[in-house]
Amino acid sequence: MSTSSFGEPAVQELEHQLDPDTTGTQRRESQPRRKVKRKTWQTIIWFVVLIALTALVLYPLVWLFFATFKPNAEFGQNTGLIPENPTGENYLKVLEGIAGVPMWKFYWNSLVLATAAVVGTVVSSALAAYAFARIQFKGLAVLFAAMIGTLLLPFHVVIIPQYLLFNNLGMIDTFWPLILPKFLATEAFFVFLLVQFMRQMPRDMDEAARIDGAGHVRIFWAIIVPLIKPALITCAIFSFIWAWNDFLGPLLYLTSPENYPLPIALRLYNDQTSSSDYGATVTASFVALIPILVFFVVFQRFLVDGVATQGLKG
Amino acid sequence: MTTTSTRALVTGRRLPKGRLMPRRRREAPAQRPGQRRRQIRESLAGYGFLSPWLIGFFGLTIVPMIYSLYLSFTRYNIFQPPRWVGFDNYVRLFTNDPQFMQSAQITLVYVLVGTPVMLAAALATALLLNYRDKGAGFFRSAFYAPSLIAASVSVAIVWRALFSTDGPVDNTLSFFGIDLGGWVGNPDLVLPAMIILAVWQFGATMVIFLAGLKQIPKELYEAAEMDGANAIQRFRAVTMPMLSPVIFFNLLLGIIGAFQVFASAYIISNGSGGPAGMTNFITLYLYKRGFSDGQMGYAAAIAWVLLVVVAIIAFILFRTQRSWVHYSGDNR
């Protein structure tokens, strides 16, 4: 994240070089000079405004990054960006963990939960989406409308019965209440996204396959799944990030610290040490964000395009 | 004169002039022998593929919804069986629970201020980015980053630090001679800090707006320009109507999402909903009643009030969309 704020001038420079409009060399002959000049000015203002806005939007993240190097004594005195006496001490403290549980354990728990969420969501959502988009059956319209309806349903209406259900099944303080629903396509967003994507696929290929005697399982696996790979990847990335960030679910279902994923572990820092050990709290927050930031840098094309084409929220 | 047949009376339909009997339904084409079996096979396949979703839909959504409706009419603390109390919980919510009234009020303020401001920021930035393609990709990604993590605990902790007494925000404002003190501990300012957090995640909405803007045919702008429309007129006559389905979509999802804010309120207030109950959003209040105080029935009633409010707002939005949402023919 930190590099992006430093990289802006470089990007601007690059854009200027790449863009013939701003240098004004190409249009000079065909258009009056004044118009070119006006265009150049507009572009410069455009860049300046957007760079200022970027700085404002990314400031909290950049601040977080630098704050991880501040010694405890500096919090409260130096609220600026750059630490006066940078130290790596916070990271050492965070590595030790909290409440007798080492940091890697929280990480591992988060990783297990997020990975299970990805597998469950992608498999179950793709199956449901195939049925909605590609099979004609009785009750299709009603069920599809119901699925869309769950998009608008506040999740909190079902948390109490769901809690009671998993309590009766003896699953409190296990990962099951957090994993099982993912395998049942409860996140309507992903089903909806995949339905939209599958509907765009031309029907010729699967009709040809049907004439050749292929059944739905075969068509799904051999034709549709390879074709919708980009959408599946988008689903996978988003379900990973959502599971990684999830707070309410683990807060309800997990009771012993060795089962905590990162967000709940962060709560421990926040509750117990907010006054005394600010450095560790902030650093743990940053450490918890690293996978998401890496995901973002690596997959940002997929993420942004996925949102743009399907209207998925972050 | 129109004649009304018995059948039309039953169905309430009037026949066209000069027709005494309703037109006989055209006979269904004779079914080929294998067709019915194929239909059954298709249905089986459909329900087979749908089975995980169906189990989840009934087991984790429909049945729990019905059960929570039932619970909302009971007193229930997990340890003793639910005891039916009729409308007691609802009556208490609206007549004898100042905490709930405050909670509903701040949640509404958060939704009704935060969502429109966030949409406006998203739309303004999208228009700005749409001005030029080159270089826009970088900014698009930069603005999008916060919306991935805005709901995370990490960001709530950062927010607490940024808006605390002598925090960066406080210090910057002091530099300009505005002395507000810390926001997080101040009942008057903690809600604005939460709204700023909501606005900060405008990126996802902006990307959707930008995609919508890119789909508006250039000819419309050219035609408007030819008619002598200036930038503001073009925005009102072309951009707004063409973008209205996207605005509707973002508004609906933004409002529903804002009603459900939880993690940031929990972290910023250490789970208390403070200061002075000003971060006690409806979901946090529900959590505290149900899971801290063990009043499951009461919490279920809160959940149903939330559901009804969200449903009413969605209904109003859908009803009014005819007057302001413009769907062109080629839209899906």
Interface residues (C-beta under 8 A of the other chain):
Chain A: M1 S4 V11 Q12 E15 L18 D19 T43 W46 F47 V49 L50 L53 T54 V57 L58 P60 L61 W63 L64 A67 F75 G76 T79 G80 V123 S124 S125 L127 A128 Y130 A131 F132 I135 Q136 F137 K138 L140 L143 A146 M147 T150 L152 L153 P154 F155 H156 V157 V158 I159 I160 P161 Q162 Y163 L164 L165 N167 P181 F183 L184 A185 T186 V191 G215 H216 F220 I241 W244 N245 F247 L248 L251 L252 L262 P263 L266 R267 Y269 N270 D271 S274 Y278 T281 V282 S285 F286 A288 L289 I292 L293 F296 Q300 L303 V304 V307 A308 T309 G311 L312 K313 G314
Chain B: E42 S43 A45 G46 Y47 G48 F49 L50 P52 W53 L54 I55 G56 F57 G59 L60 T61 V63 P64 M65 Y67 S68 L71 I78 T125 L128 L129 Y131 R132 K134 G135 F138 F139 R140 S141 A142 F143 Y144 A145 P146 S147 L148 I149 A150 A151 S152 V153 S154 V155 I157 V158 W159 R160 A161 L162 D166 G167 P168 D170 N171 W200 Q201 G203 A204 T205 V207 I208 L210 A211 F249 L252 L253 I256 G257 F259 Q260 F262 A263 Y266 I267 N270 G271 T283 L286 Y287 G290 F291 M296 A299 A300 A303 W304 L306 L307 V310 A311 A314
